[in-house]
Amino acid sequence: MRHTRRNFLRKAALGAAGLSLASSLPARILAGQKRPDSLDSPGSLPGHTAAQAVSSQDLFFKIAVSQFSFASQFWTKKLDPLAFPAKSMELGITGLDYCSMFFADKARDQAFLAELKHRSADAGTYNLRIMVDGEGVLGDLNETNRLKAVDNHFKWIDAAATLGCSMIRVNVEGEGAPADVANAAVDSLGRLISYGSKSNIDVIVENHVGISCNGGWLAGVMKQLNSPHGGTLADFGNFCINRTKPETMDIAGYMKTKCLEEYDRYKGITELMPFAKGVHAKSHLFTADGNDQETDFNRMFKIIKASGFTGWVSVEYEGGLMKMYTKDDKYLDDFAGTTATKSLVEKAGKQV
């Protein structure tokens, strides 16, 4: 499939919810404050209670939360995007990992940015990155289309700088020979990094879209890029490299698709961690004892620790969205599932 799973879900869900299509943006920063990736530990964050600090002392990383964990609530407008910092603090999580899709028309809305910045500061949370979707194909072999996609991303770099984020996350995909797509992606990333360097914004890539779900290929792109201002956002679950096509172009059709071939997720994370500037601890379903049904979190965190990574691990629970559309009670709701994933991250992090 040409489109990423999340981009497909975004279009289907936005259509079903009657929302406009586009991209999005993140949150806040106090004037003169250090960027979140420079903080020593979660317990040193403003607004972090003593109990929360104790719970994180034994971890070698800091915990953030992906806004996509609450996708069903944002898409149905049950949760206002401005409320995300406060919702994060209900979980005792201070790092905010924003999805551009939930702020479709707000990239240049200075009033919105100012209010979100204010709310995030009041909550004691930190803006880590903007995850940008739906702005074009950065590995497109058609140069005109590709350069347009590059240009579309510039506004998110500007927004990230305004809000105090240290990076944006982009997708790299494209149809054609893998080497040709890699060359195109490297050129696009180089242009974005050059633009971002003016405001100290890094540009990282998630294993998320099409060929980028092949960990070896994406690691090769990073080697070819060879920039300290590039990197990866290593996701536990996005390794499907061949999926059945949906019978219908809507959310119901996508829910019936199956992954025909998956890249080995443990091999993929091992390949991506040398370049990682963030990690997504992805989850959908849990066993009776609280473990993930698809991923061995202990094994993953051993890989992460061995790589020397000490940055932010973002909780990303997707079962709430599946529960919303399938009505299947085997999935927890957004808040319960995100809480369960956070507990699993903490348990695995302390055991390795």
ABEGO torsion letter per residue (X at the ends): XABBAAAAAAAAAAAAAGBBBEBBBBBBBBBGBBBAAABABAAABBGBBAAAAAAAAABABBBBBBAAAAAAAAAAGABBAAAAAAAAAAAGBABBBBBAAABAAAAABAAAAAAAAAAAAAAGBBBABBBBBGAEBAABABAAAAAAAAAAAAAAAAAAAAAGBABBBBBBBEBEBAAAAAAAAAAAAAAAAAAAAAAGBBBBBBBABEAAABAAAAAAAAAAAGBAABEBBBBAABABABBBBBABBBAAAAAABBBABBBBAAAAAAAAAAABAEBBBBBABBBAAGBBAABBAAAAAAAAAAAGBABBBBBBBAAAAAAAAAGBAABBBAAAAAAAAAAAAAAAAAAX
